[in-house]
Amino acid sequence: MTEADTAHDLRVGQMRNLGLATLAFAMTFWAWNLIAPLGVRYTEQFGLTSGQKALLVATPVLVGSLGRIVTGALADRFGGRLMFSLLCFASIPPVLLVVFAGNHTSYPLLLVSGFFLGIAGTTFAVGIPFVSAWFEPARRGFATGIFGAGMGGTALSAFFTPRFVTWFGYTQTYLVVAAAVAVVGVISWTMMTDSPRWTANREPVVPKLAAALRLPVTWAMSFLYAVTFGGFVAFATYLPTYLKDVYDFDLTQAGTRTAGFALAAVVARPIGGTLSDRVHPRPVVLTSLAGAAVMALVVATQPTPELAAGLSFVAMAFLLGIGMGGVFAWVARRAPADRVGSVAGIVGAAGGLGGFFPPLVMGATYNEADHSYTTGLVLLCITASIALVFVLLRLPREKAPAS
């Protein structure tokens, strides 16, 4: 194939494949986040303590995080089309297992099902190398930002899952989601194509991951993504519980407001990616971290509902969202082309792990007498501030990539 043929195929296929990857990412993220929107229901049904509740919400995040290391490396070898399809189909049994656990009121089994539900959260590491291969370097911030908006599956889950339970029933809700994931798996297999510029990396997975770990960009971006995406995941999964404890919202009310939080981050992420293409990821990430540190303190004051509290959480989500877009625009600039999947998998895992621990901290530091999560929010402020200083001192601005 000539260079002209390759360029033509890229122009024809890039937006279609970007859209399909975003769809698959959004649907699997909905499945990944199926437990958190019903956390209040499970707490009442099973009589859970705050620690048990936090562990239940955080468990899918753990597997969805660590699993990205493997799926990112496999995406480098087998391509995004195959991996998206397989992960969609592999996500269906855990969704059904959640139904079984809930209907049998078994907390241990629900934890196990949440563990395997984490499989659905690994698709992020597949999509980054998949869409990056379809776009030239100067537009990869835009592409990864649009793809990253698929994390809006968490917003869909927060908004629709509690309502589906009300409208259709508990069991039927999970059957609907399982069917939708299956349909997206079929669409991924039949309609996606890997980029003509993509070539399979046949190196063994373990040495390839070891090589990615030796890259300075991997460690730097992992830390920043743990703060930005980790902060988003922590809020998106724990916010229904937070809103119930602090503001006494019911399940549907808390789900609606959590969906608004997630939607703000979804809108912000491609903005952060596009701005990074135009000006550079560094100022975008710095703005995100500084704003998140300030907003953590604002939220800790427990602003009054609806306007003050709503604007505070939306601002927090927007700032974290542009930071996520900026971090992965930086990954696309700095990671070697044949290592993007491996680096993205490790960075994505770090981001997910960044979302695993905060709910546990929030549960452990919750002041039940004052209905306060001040300690956890102050720790978020400190973490964001440390990341801000790290970017200022250790990450200089490099030259723009060639088109």
C-alpha positions in Angstrom: 0.0 0.0 0.0 1.4 3.4 -1.0 1.6 6.4 1.4 -1.3 8.0 -0.6 -3.5 5.0 -0.1 -2.7 4.9 3.6 -3.5 8.6 4.0 -6.8 8.1 2.1 -7.8 5.1 4.3 -7.0 7.1 7.4 -9.2 10.0 6.3 -12.1 7.7 5.4 -11.9 5.5 8.6 -10.7 7.7 11.4 -13.9 9.3 12.5 -16.0 6.1 12.1 -13.6 4.1 14.2 -13.2 6.9 16.8 -17.0 6.9 17.1 -17.2 3.1 17.5 -14.4 3.0 20.0 -16.1 5.7 22.1 -19.4 3.8 21.9 -17.7 0.6 23.1 -15.9 2.5 25.9 -19.1 4.1 27.1 -21.1 0.9 27.2 -18.4 -1.1 29.0 -18.0 1.8 31.5 -21.7 1.7 32.2 -21.3 -2.0 33.0 -18.2 -1.3 35.1 -20.2 1.3 37.2 -23.3 -0.8 37.8 -22.8 -1.3 41.5 -22.0 2.3 42.7 -25.4 3.9 41.7 -27.2 1.3 43.8 -24.8 1.5 46.7 -27.4 3.0 48.9 -29.8 0.2 48.0 -27.2 -2.5 48.8 -26.3 -0.7 52.1 -29.9 -0.9 53.2 -30.6 -4.4 51.9 -27.4 -5.9 53.4 -27.1 -3.7 56.4 -23.5 -2.6 55.5 -21.2 -0.4 57.5 -19.5 2.6 55.9 -16.3 0.6 55.4 -18.1 -2.4 53.8 -20.0 0.0 51.5 -16.8 1.8 50.5 -15.1 -1.6 49.7 -18.1 -2.7 47.6 -18.0 0.5 45.5 -14.2 0.4 45.1 -13.7 -3.3 44.2 -14.7 -3.0 40.5 -12.3 -0.1 40.2 -9.4 -2.2 41.4 -9.7 -4.9 38.8 -10.6 -2.4 36.1 -7.4 -0.6 36.9 -4.9 -3.4 37.2 -6.4 -5.2 34.2 -5.6 -2.3 31.9 -1.9 -3.2 32.2 -2.6 -6.5 30.5 -5.2 -5.3 28.0 -3.0 -2.4 26.9 -0.2 -4.7 26.1 -2.5 -7.1 24.3 -4.0 -4.3 22.3 -0.4 -3.6 20.9 -0.3 -7.2 19.8 -3.8 -8.1 18.7 -5.4 -4.7 17.8 -8.3 -2.8 19.1 -11.0 -4.4 17.1 -10.4 -7.9 18.5 -9.8 -6.6 22.1 -12.9 -4.4 22.2 -15.0 -7.3 21.0 -13.6 -9.8 23.4 -13.9 -7.5 26.4 -17.5 -6.7 25.7 -18.4 -10.3 25.6 -16.3 -11.0 28.7 -18.1 -8.3 30.6 -21.5 -10.0 30.3 -21.1 -12.9 32.8 -20.1 -10.5 35.7 -23.1 -8.3 35.0 -25.4 -11.4 35.4 -23.5 -12.5 38.5 -24.3 -9.2 40.2 -28.0 -9.9 39.7 -27.6 -13.4 41.3 -25.7 -11.9 44.3 -28.3 -9.2 44.8 -31.2 -11.5 44.6 -29.6 -13.9 47.1 -28.6 -11.0 49.5 -25.0 -12.2 49.6 -22.4 -9.5 50.3 -19.4 -11.8 49.7 -20.8 -12.9 46.3 -21.5 -9.3 45.4 -17.9 -8.5 46.2 -16.8 -11.4 43.9 -19.1 -10.2 41.1 -17.8 -6.7 41.5 -14.2 -8.0 41.2 -15.0 -9.6 37.9 -17.1 -6.7 36.8 -13.8 -4.8 36.7 -13.1 -6.5 33.4 -15.4 -4.0 31.7 -13.3 -1.1 33.0 -10.2 -2.3 31.1 -11.3 -1.1 27.7 -9.8 2.3 28.2 -6.3 0.9 27.6 -7.4 -0.7 24.4 -8.9 2.5 23.0 -6.0 4.8 23.5 -3.6 3.0 21.1 -6.5 2.1 18.8 -7.5 5.7 18.2 -4.0 7.1 18.3 -3.0 4.9 15.4 -5.9 6.5 13.3 -4.7 10.1 13.8 -1.6 12.1 13.0 0.4 13.2 16.1 -0.9 16.8 16.0 -4.5 15.6 16.4 -4.1 12.8 18.9 -5.0 15.1 21.8 -8.3 15.7 20.1 -8.8 12.0 19.3 -7.9 10.7 22.7 -10.0 13.4 24.3 -13.1 12.4 22.2 -12.5 8.8 23.0 -12.1 9.6 26.7 -15.5 11.2 26.7 -16.8 7.6 26.6 -16.2 7.6 30.3 -19.6 9.2 30.2 -20.8 5.6 30.6 -20.5 6.3 34.3 -22.9 9.2 33.9 -25.3 7.0 32.0 -25.1 4.5 34.7 -25.6 7.0 37.5 -28.6 8.5 35.8 -30.4 5.5 34.2 -29.5 2.5 36.5 -31.6 3.6 39.5 -34.4 4.6 37.2 -34.3 1.3 35.3 -34.7 -0.5 38.6 -37.8 1.7 39.4 -39.2 1.3 35.9 -38.4 -2.4 35.0 -37.2 -4.0 38.2 -33.8 -5.0 39.6 -33.2 -8.2 37.6 -34.5 -6.8 34.3 -32.2 -3.8 34.6 -29.1 -6.0 34.6 -30.5 -8.1 31.8 -31.0 -5.0 29.7 -27.4 -3.8 30.3 -26.0 -7.3 29.5 -27.9 -7.3 26.2 -26.7 -3.8 25.3 -23.1 -4.8 26.0 -23.5 -7.9 23.8 -24.9 -5.8 20.9 -21.9 -3.4 21.2 -19.6 -6.4 21.1 -21.1 -7.5 17.8 -20.9 -4.0 16.4 -17.3 -3.8 17.4 -16.4 -7.1 15.7 -18.3 -6.3 12.5 -17.7 -2.6 12.0 -14.4 -1.7 13.6 -11.1 -1.8 11.6 -7.6 -1.3 12.9 -5.7 1.6 11.4 -3.6 0.9 8.3 -0.7 2.4 10.2 -1.0 0.0 13.1 1.4 -2.9 13.2 1.3 -5.8 15.7 3.9 -5.8 18.3 4.8 -9.4 18.7 7.2 -9.0 21.7 6.3 -11.1 24.7 4.0 -9.2 27.1 6.1 -9.2 30.2 9.3 -7.8 28.6 7.2 -5.3 26.7 5.6 -4.1 30.0 9.0 -4.0 31.6 10.3 -1.8 28.7 7.3 0.5 29.1 8.0 0.8 32.9 11.6 1.9 32.1 10.3 4.9 30.2 10.2 8.1 32.4 7.0 9.2 30.6 5.2 6.2 32.0 5.9 7.1 35.6 5.3 10.8 35.2 1.9 10.4 33.4 0.9 7.6 35.8 1.2 9.9 38.8 -0.7 12.7 37.0 -3.4 10.4 35.8 -3.8 8.9 39.3 -4.7 12.4 40.5 -6.9 13.5 37.7 -8.7 10.4 36.5 -8.5 8.9 40.0 -10.2 11.9 41.4 -12.9 11.6 38.8 -13.5 7.9 39.4 -13.5 8.4 43.2 -16.2 11.0 43.0 -18.2 9.3 40.3 -18.4 6.0 42.2 -18.7 7.5 45.8 -20.8 10.6 45.1 -24.2 8.8 45.5 -23.1 7.8 49.0 -21.6 11.2 49.7 -24.8 13.0 48.7 -26.9 10.7 50.8 -24.7 11.1 53.8 -24.1 14.9 53.6 -27.3 16.2 51.9 -29.8 13.4 52.5 -30.7 12.8 48.9 -32.5 9.6 48.0 -31.1 7.1 45.4 -32.6 8.7 42.3 -31.8 12.3 43.4 -28.2 11.3 44.2 -27.9 9.4 40.9 -29.2 12.4 38.9 -26.6 14.7 40.5 -23.8 12.2 40.1 -24.7 11.9 36.4 -24.4 15.7 36.1 -20.9 15.5 37.7 -19.8 12.8 35.3 -21.3 14.7 32.3 -19.3 17.8 33.2 -16.0 15.8 33.2 -17.1 14.1 29.9 -17.6 17.4 28.2 -14.3 18.8 29.6 -12.1 15.9 28.6 -12.0 16.5 24.8 -11.7 20.2 25.5 -8.6 19.4 27.5 -7.2 17.3 24.7 -7.9 19.9 22.0 -6.4 22.7 24.1 -3.3 20.5 24.6 -3.0 20.1 20.8 -3.1 23.9 20.4 -1.1 25.2 23.3 0.6 22.2 25.0 -0.6 19.7 27.7 1.5 21.3 30.4 -0.6 24.5 31.1 -3.8 22.5 30.7 -2.7 20.0 33.4 -1.4 22.8 35.6 -4.8 24.5 35.4 -6.5 21.3 36.3 -4.4 20.5 39.3 -4.6 24.0 40.7 -8.3 24.2 40.3 -8.9 20.8 41.8 -6.9 21.7 44.9 -9.0 24.8 45.4 -12.3 23.1 44.7 -11.6 20.3 47.1 -11.4 22.9 49.9 -14.6 24.6 48.6 -16.5 21.3 48.6 -15.2 20.5 52.1 -17.2 23.6 53.4 -20.4 21.8 52.4 -21.9 24.5 50.2 -25.7 24.7 50.4 -27.8 22.9 47.8 -28.7 23.3 45.1 -26.9 26.1 43.3 -23.8 26.5 45.4 -23.2 22.8 45.9 -24.1 22.0 42.3 -21.7 24.6 40.8 -18.9 23.4 43.1 -19.2 19.8 42.0 -19.6 20.7 38.4 -16.5 22.9 38.6 -14.5 20.1 40.2 -15.6 17.7 37.5 -14.7 20.1 34.7 -11.3 20.8 36.1 -10.5 17.0 36.5 -11.9 16.4 33.0 -9.5 18.9 31.2 -6.7 17.4 33.2 -7.5 13.9 32.0 -7.5 15.1 28.4 -4.2 16.9 29.0 -2.5 13.9 30.5 -3.3 11.6 27.6 -2.5 14.2 25.0 0.9 14.2 26.7 1.1 10.4 26.6 0.4 10.5 22.8 3.2 13.0 22.3 5.9 11.4 24.4 5.3 7.6 24.3 7.0 5.7 21.4 4.5 4.7 18.8 5.0 0.9 19.3 4.6 1.3 23.1 1.5 3.4 23.2 -0.7 0.5 24.3 1.6 -0.6 27.0 2.2 2.9 28.3 -1.5 3.6 28.1 -2.3 0.4 30.0 0.1 1.3 32.9 -1.0 4.9 33.0 -4.7 3.9 32.9 -4.1 1.4 35.7 -2.5 4.1 37.8 -5.5 6.3 37.1 -7.9 3.6 38.2 -5.9 2.8 41.3 -6.1 6.5 42.0 -9.9 6.0 42.1 -9.7 2.8 44.2 -8.2 4.2 47.4 -10.1 7.5 47.9 -13.5 5.8 48.5 -11.9 3.6 51.1 -10.3 6.7 52.7 -13.6 8.6 52.5 -15.4 5.7 54.3 -12.7 5.4 56.9 -12.5 9.1 57.7 -16.3 9.9 57.5 -17.4 11.9 60.6 -20.9 10.4 61.1 -21.7 12.9 63.9 -21.1 15.9 61.6 -22.0 14.2 58.3 -18.6 15.4 57.1 -15.9 14.1 54.7 -13.6 17.0 55.4 -10.5 14.9 56.1 -10.7 13.1 52.8 -11.2 16.3 50.8 -8.3 18.0 52.5 -6.1 15.0 51.5 -7.3 15.4 47.9 -6.2 19.1 48.0 -2.8 18.1 49.3 -2.3 15.4 46.7 -3.3 17.8 43.8 -0.9 20.4 45.2 2.0 17.9 45.2 1.2 17.0 41.6 1.1 20.7 40.7 4.6 21.2 42.1 5.8 18.0 40.3 4.7 19.4 36.9 6.3 22.8 37.6 9.6 21.4 38.7 10.1 18.1 36.8 8.2 18.3 33.5 9.4 21.0 31.1 7.5 21.8 27.9 8.9 19.9 24.9 8.6 20.8 21.3 5.3 20.3 19.5 5.0 17.0 17.5 5.3 16.9 13.8 2.1 16.5 11.8 
